[in-house]
């Protein structure tokens, strides 16, 4: 199952949330075998009209006929940006196994061209807020189900979705060298999300971490 994301690249995703959500709901309605798509995405099948997706360490119920996405604990509807990401992940999942190979954003389709925007939106805030205190990243990531990884001076892996691990990496700065950072993905990520979705997802994760870190 594929998406034509070309019209959403270059910032159109940001300018057209309502349209993006409408298109994502249309893709959801076209799925003929919900059970099969649950297997591909590791979603939990409840009934023909209801499935559960894990997103950033929280379960969300997708009501298929109404195209509603509700947080399990509170029953509140997910924010629009999160709903689009959840639907894009579920409808686009190909079920490709993890490769165990990490890649950077520039290795994604169109990633080289969009890297400056990605860096500004996701890596820059990560470094700015955690570069001088990278140990705070580990604490903040734990709230999203994050676990320590083996990159840089400090790194954590967060399962944004069951089949989409996101690894955030920091290198400490000193008097002569500024802190630096990067975000890595399993090489199969393009079988689950478009490059622009990856940008939005990483930006979302970064700011959730910043908010969580400030409350630590």
N, C-alpha and C positions, 0 to 999 in steps of 0.2 A: 504494500500500500504506500503510495507516494503523495506528496503535496507539491503544488507549484508555489514556492515561496518567493519567486523572483519579484513579484509586485510588492512584497513586504520588506525587501532589503533596502538599505540606504536610509533608514529612519521612517519609512512608511508604517512599519509595525507600530512605532510610537504615535504616529499621527492618526492612526485609524483603529483604535482599540475596539470600538463597537463593530466595525466591519470585520476585523480579524476574528472577533468572537462569533459573529454570525456565520462566517465561512467555516470556522472550526466546528460549529454545531451542525452545519450541513454535512461536513465530512463524517461526523459521528453518526448521523442518521443514515448514511450510506453503507455503514458496516453491516454486512449480512450475517456474519458469524461472530457474535460478541464473545462467546467462549474461546474461540481461537485467538481473538485479539487480546483477551485477558492472558492467555498463555504467552503470547509474544511480548507483552508488556509487564508480566508478573503482577497484573491486577487481580483482585479477588472477585470472583463472580458470586453475586448474591442471588439474583433473579434476572429474567430477561430485561427488566427496566432498571436494574441497579447493580453497580459494581463499586469496588473500593480501590483507590489508588493511594499509595504512600508517596507523599511529597514533603520533602524537608522535615522528615521525622514525625509527620502527622498524617493520619488517615483521612482521606476525603471521599465522600460518597458522590458518585456521578449518577444522577437520575436521567436516564437516557432520553426518554420521551420528551421531558420538559427541558432538557439540556441545562439542568441545575447542578451546581457543585457545592456540597455542604460539608463543612468541617464536622467530623464525627463527634467530637467532644461537646461542642456547643450547638450544633445544628445551624450555625450562621453560614451565610453564603460567602464563598471565597472572594477576595478582591478580583477585579476584572483581569488584571495582568496575570495573576496566578491561574485563573480559570483558563485563559488562553494557553498558557504553558502546559497545563495538565491535559487539556484536550489535544494539543499538538503532539504531546508525548504518546498518549494512548492511541490516537488514530494513526500515527505514523510509525509506531514501533514495528520493527521487522523481526524481532526475536533473535537477533544476531548475538551469539555468545561473546562474553568479554574476551578480549585478546591478551590482556595483561601487559600490553604495550602502551606507554603514555605518550601523548602528543601534545603540542602546544597549539594555541589558537591560529597561528600563522599557517599551520598545516591543514586547516579546514578549507573547504571550498570557499573562495573569496576572502579567506582570512587574512591574507597578506594585505589586501587593499583596505579592509575594515579594521585592521589591528590598531591604528591610532585611536579610533573611536572606542574600541574595546578597552584599550589600556586606560583611557581617560575615565571611562564609566565604571570599570571593575577593578583593574589592577591598581590604578592611582589611589583611590580611596582606601584600598586595603593596606597599601604601603604607608600612606599618610597617617592612618589611625593605629596601625599595629607595628610599624617598622621599628619604633624605638622601644616597644614593649611587646615583642613577639610572643612572650609566654601568655599574654592575654588572649591571643588568637585561639590557643588550645582550649581555654576556659569557655570562650564564647562559642566555639564550634561544638563543644559538648552538648550545648542546648539544642543543636540541630542534629544530634546523633553522630557528630564528627569523631574521628579517631586519628591518632597520630600517624604520620607517614614518614618516609625516609628520604626526603628531599630538603635541600637547603639547610639553613640553621634551625628553622621550625617549619613544619608543614602538617596539614591536616587533610583528611579525605572525608567529604560529606556526600552521602548518597542523596542527591537531589531527587531522583526517582530510583526505584529498585535496580534499574539497569543503567543508571547514569551517575557514576561516581565523579565527583569534582574535587580535584586536589589543589589546595591553595598553598603556595610556597613563599617563604620569606627568608631573606638574607639580612642579617643584622648590619647596621651601619656603625661607623665610629667617627672620630674627629676628621678623618681624611676621606672616607667613603660613605656616600649616602645609602640608606637602606634600599633594598630592591625586592621585587617580588615577581611571581608568575602564577599562572593558573593552568593546570594540566588536565587532560581528559583521556579516557580509554580510546584507543584508535577506532572503536566501533561507534563513536558518538553520533556520527552523521546518519546512522541507521535508526536514530531515535529522535533527533532534533536538527533543525536547520541551523545554519551558522548564525543567523540573526536571533533565533530563539536561544542559542547558547549565550549570546551577548546579553540578552535580557535576563536570562537565568542567573548568570554570574554576577551581574549588577545587583539583582535581587538578593542573592546570597551575601554579597559583600556588605550591603547596607543592613541586612538582618544581623550580621556579625558585629558591625559597628554599633548598632543599637544594643545588642546583647552585651558587648564589651563595656559599653558605657555604664551598664547597670550592674556590672560585676563588682 
